[in-house]
Amino acid sequence: MKRHVRVVILGAGTAGLSAFKEASTVTDDILMVDPGPLGTTCARVGCMPSKALLKLARDVAAARKLAQNGFVATPAGEADGAAILAEVRKLRDGFATGPRATVEKLGKRYLKAAARFVGPDTLDLNGEQVSAGAIIVATGSRPIVPGPWKALGSRLLTSDSLFEQESLPKRLAVVGLGAVGTELGQALAMLGVEVHAFGLDDRIAGLTDPDVNASALEALGRHMHIHTGHTVEPELTDGGVAVRFGEQRITVDAVLAAMGRKPAIDELNLEALGLELNRQGLPDLDPRRLRAGDTPVYFAGDVNGVIPLMHEAADEGRVAAYHALNADAECLTRRIPLAIVFTEPEIARTGLAFSDLPDDALIGGADFGKLGRAIIMGNVGGLLRVYADSDGRLLGGEMAVTGAEHLGHQLAWLIQQGVNVTDALLLPYYHPVLEEGLRSALQGVRRKLPEQSRRPDLPLCGDSDDPLPGI
């Protein structure tokens, strides 16, 4: 006999935990399955340890700059890579404690097991067959590593293994210029590692706006050697790893594979779903409900490869569980897209990408090399660009500027609310703040509108006699 439960959730990461929380509002008949380790990708090997490393790298770089400029008498010494990595692990372990404890408290509703489909609604869990009314696959992703590269052995690093190192390499090749490659590459370069970063083309960190991308490339190029337009062929040698690209060759101590991640589905036997699988080995999904065909199976988080970001995984877990338990419910829409890369300067994209803009889109920009607050903060330039439709309704933006993690949020909020650029300029802006750069970009859009109001950027008086409404 096989056991039956109402909902099985495969994976105890961000999407799985979010799905469990949502499903718990309807039923307690839930089984969460994960072979371990627990703690979520973000907390263990992703966003949190990488940000900890970046923070320490910025501190080291700032100390070095103070000494070089003569503002402190003691010269900045060489960074202690072992101590820095130990501190990153300490912080990482603290962040992972919460989600790990959440799972462990589930008692019999958590099963440490590897899952394998034996039918569209049935799983083999460590030899036990379990059927379910709904199965939510949230098994996450793994770093992409070309097969031949595994011959590099311990000299091959990924974001999963970097933080476990006892010391920093002297020379490092970073292959891939997405979020992972740019963040880790720049952090390690700030710590004194000689970093060579490689990309197939000159686009970095997901940017599509050529002007913003050029600004980001210039900024990151101050810290590491960036090589674009090349495939990379690493080969183990007696002295390290020889990296060939084009007609050139360099020798490094290690290679960091940062070419993205792939769905963690190898052992799931998705063929048992009876659906056609795509090149990634996944079935086609209803993009709104995340359901696989007419099966009771849903895919949420990094495993589906839609938008591999932590906040999106949390939302997708909710969406999958909601629709799994409310089959006839209206679909839930997504929030405005928002992606942030925590380099120096930070990079952010929100709303419609430059590459997807309509032909009549209006664009405004701001050079942070001329912005007072950014100059005081030690900024060496950067570009923010805002996009709107022909009527001035905000569509999106891309930026590589100090404070992009906040400015990206503010712009995303305006876009999701359907705000027009004229109304956005009625909002308060302090001085000196980085938000003045956002205002300059908005003003650049407004100047391109066919008709402009000639009154100042101030709200009109309402019917209230209160001179400060809302205060």
Secondary structure by P-SEA (a helix, b strand, c coil): ccccccbbbccccaaaaaaaaaaaaccccbbbbbccccccccccccaaaaaaaaaaaaaaaaaaaaaaaccccccccccaaaaaaaaaaaaaaaaaaaaaaaaaaccccccbbbbbbccccccccccbbbbccbbbbcbbbbbbbcccccccccccccccccccccccccbbbbccccaaaaaaaaaaaaaccbbbbbbccccccccccaaaaaaaaaaaaacbbbbccbbbbbbbccccbbbbcccbbbbccbbbbccccccccccccccccccccccccccccccccccccccccccccccccccccaaaaaaaaaaaaaaaacccccbbbbccbbbbbbcccbbbbcccccccccccbbbbbbcccccaaaaaaccccbbbbbbbccccccccccccccaaaaaaaaaaaaaaacccaaaaaaccccccccaaaaaaaaaaaaaaccccccccccccccccccccccc
